[in-house]
Amino acid sequence: MEVEAKFRIDENIKERVEKIAEFVKEVFEEDYYLKHPCRDFMRTDEALRIRKSEKIVLTYKGPKVDKETKTREEIEVVVSDFENTLEIFKRLGFDVVAKVSKVRRIYKLDDMKILVDSVEGLGDFVEIEIKSDDVEKAKRRIFEIARRMGLKESITKSYLEMLLE
């Protein structure tokens, strides 16, 4: 499971993150979300995404498992060709429902990632995530790190949900 919490941030977050975590890199990501021809992903709380960045990654996201975080099953596959992957889905009846573009600063803290995102059309956010089968323990760790950085209210909506509102 990917256990993740997201928070809206202010301009001082970079300094607070860099006090506790190691900067890894900055990347530009374009996420193309696909609409299933026969299934309403908004109703089932699922998502299918192709991400263009340093790699091209096809991701299935299952329904969120709780109300406090964005914890959900994720299955990812690296693909070699964005255009052909998208064309396969289009021929199967899928359409691109939205594109999310962001600049992401990636930090590492032990087995956690701290992601500082500047999302086109939405603003700035921080996500704290851990891959773990012990969801409750991971959530406690995430919210402890969030408190240390002065982050208070988590946002459970995805960038896609926020853009579509």
Secondary structure as a PSIPRED ss2 file (coil, helix, strand):
# PSIPRED VFORMAT (PSIPRED V4.0)

   1 M C   1.000  0.000  0.000
   2 E E   0.000  0.000  1.000
   3 V E   0.000  0.000  1.000
   4 E E   0.000  0.000  1.000
   5 A E   0.000  0.000  1.000
   6 K E   0.000  0.000  1.000
   7 F E   0.000  0.000  1.000
   8 R E   0.000  0.000  1.000
   9 I C   1.000  0.000  0.000
  10 D C   1.000  0.000  0.000
  11 E C   1.000  0.000  0.000
  12 N C   1.000  0.000  0.000
  13 I H   0.000  1.000  0.000
  14 K H   0.000  1.000  0.000
  15 E H   0.000  1.000  0.000
  16 R H   0.000  1.000  0.000
  17 V H   0.000  1.000  0.000
  18 E H   0.000  1.000  0.000
  19 K H   0.000  1.000  0.000
  20 I H   0.000  1.000  0.000
  21 A C   1.000  0.000  0.000
  22 E E   0.000  0.000  1.000
  23 F E   0.000  0.000  1.000
  24 V E   0.000  0.000  1.000
  25 K E   0.000  0.000  1.000
  26 E E   0.000  0.000  1.000
  27 V E   0.000  0.000  1.000
  28 F E   0.000  0.000  1.000
  29 E E   0.000  0.000  1.000
  30 E E   0.000  0.000  1.000
  31 D E   0.000  0.000  1.000
  32 Y E   0.000  0.000  1.000
  33 Y E   0.000  0.000  1.000
  34 L E   0.000  0.000  1.000
  35 K E   0.000  0.000  1.000
  36 H C   1.000  0.000  0.000
  37 P C   1.000  0.000  0.000
  38 C C   1.000  0.000  0.000
  39 R C   1.000  0.000  0.000
  40 D C   1.000  0.000  0.000
  41 F H   0.000  1.000  0.000
  42 M H   0.000  1.000  0.000
  43 R H   0.000  1.000  0.000
  44 T H   0.000  1.000  0.000
  45 D C   1.000  0.000  0.000
  46 E C   1.000  0.000  0.000
  47 A E   0.000  0.000  1.000
  48 L E   0.000  0.000  1.000
  49 R E   0.000  0.000  1.000
  50 I E   0.000  0.000  1.000
  51 R E   0.000  0.000  1.000
  52 K E   0.000  0.000  1.000
  53 S C   1.000  0.000  0.000
  54 E C   1.000  0.000  0.000
  55 K C   1.000  0.000  0.000
  56 I E   0.000  0.000  1.000
  57 V E   0.000  0.000  1.000
  58 L E   0.000  0.000  1.000
  59 T E   0.000  0.000  1.000
  60 Y E   0.000  0.000  1.000
  61 K E   0.000  0.000  1.000
  62 G C   1.000  0.000  0.000
  63 P C   1.000  0.000  0.000
  64 K C   1.000  0.000  0.000
  65 V C   1.000  0.000  0.000
  66 D C   1.000  0.000  0.000
  67 K C   1.000  0.000  0.000
  68 E C   1.000  0.000  0.000
  69 T C   1.000  0.000  0.000
  70 K C   1.000  0.000  0.000
  71 T C   1.000  0.000  0.000
  72 R E   0.000  0.000  1.000
  73 E C   1.000  0.000  0.000
  74 E E   0.000  0.000  1.000
  75 I E   0.000  0.000  1.000
  76 E E   0.000  0.000  1.000
  77 V E   0.000  0.000  1.000
  78 V E   0.000  0.000  1.000
  79 V E   0.000  0.000  1.000
  80 S C   1.000  0.000  0.000
  81 D C   1.000  0.000  0.000
  82 F H   0.000  1.000  0.000
  83 E H   0.000  1.000  0.000
  84 N H   0.000  1.000  0.000
  85 T H   0.000  1.000  0.000
  86 L H   0.000  1.000  0.000
  87 E H   0.000  1.000  0.000
  88 I H   0.000  1.000  0.000
  89 F H   0.000  1.000  0.000
  90 K H   0.000  1.000  0.000
  91 R H   0.000  1.000  0.000
  92 L C   1.000  0.000  0.000
  93 G C   1.000  0.000  0.000
  94 F C   1.000  0.000  0.000
  95 D E   0.000  0.000  1.000
  96 V E   0.000  0.000  1.000
  97 V E   0.000  0.000  1.000
  98 A E   0.000  0.000  1.000
  99 K E   0.000  0.000  1.000
 100 V E   0.000  0.000  1.000
 101 S E   0.000  0.000  1.000
 102 K E   0.000  0.000  1.000
 103 V E   0.000  0.000  1.000
 104 R E   0.000  0.000  1.000
 105 R E   0.000  0.000  1.000
 106 I E   0.000  0.000  1.000
 107 Y E   0.000  0.000  1.000
 108 K E   0.000  0.000  1.000
 109 L E   0.000  0.000  1.000
 110 D C   1.000  0.000  0.000
 111 D C   1.000  0.000  0.000
 112 M E   0.000  0.000  1.000
 113 K E   0.000  0.000  1.000
 114 I E   0.000  0.000  1.000
 115 L E   0.000  0.000  1.000
 116 V E   0.000  0.000  1.000
 117 D E   0.000  0.000  1.000
 118 S E   0.000  0.000  1.000
 119 V E   0.000  0.000  1.000
 120 E C   1.000  0.000  0.000
 121 G C   1.000  0.000  0.000
 122 L C   1.000  0.000  0.000
 123 G E   0.000  0.000  1.000
 124 D E   0.000  0.000  1.000
 125 F E   0.000  0.000  1.000
 126 V E   0.000  0.000  1.000
 127 E E   0.000  0.000  1.000
 128 I E   0.000  0.000  1.000
 129 E E   0.000  0.000  1.000
 130 I E   0.000  0.000  1.000
 131 K E   0.000  0.000  1.000
 132 S C   1.000  0.000  0.000
 133 D C   1.000  0.000  0.000
 134 D C   1.000  0.000  0.000
 135 V H   0.000  1.000  0.000
 136 E H   0.000  1.000  0.000
 137 K H   0.000  1.000  0.000
 138 A H   0.000  1.000  0.000
 139 K H   0.000  1.000  0.000
 140 R H   0.000  1.000  0.000
 141 R H   0.000  1.000  0.000
 142 I H   0.000  1.000  0.000
 143 F H   0.000  1.000  0.000
 144 E H   0.000  1.000  0.000
 145 I H   0.000  1.000  0.000
 146 A H   0.000  1.000  0.000
 147 R H   0.000  1.000  0.000
 148 R H   0.000  1.000  0.000
 149 M C   1.000  0.000  0.000
 150 G C   1.000  0.000  0.000
 151 L C   1.000  0.000  0.000
 152 K C   1.000  0.000  0.000
 153 E C   1.000  0.000  0.000
 154 S C   1.000  0.000  0.000
 155 I E   0.000  0.000  1.000
 156 T C   1.000  0.000  0.000
 157 K C   1.000  0.000  0.000
 158 S C   1.000  0.000  0.000
 159 Y H   0.000  1.000  0.000
 160 L H   0.000  1.000  0.000
 161 E H   0.000  1.000  0.000
 162 M H   0.000  1.000  0.000
 163 L H   0.000  1.000  0.000
 164 L H   0.000  1.000  0.000
 165 E C   1.000  0.000  0.000
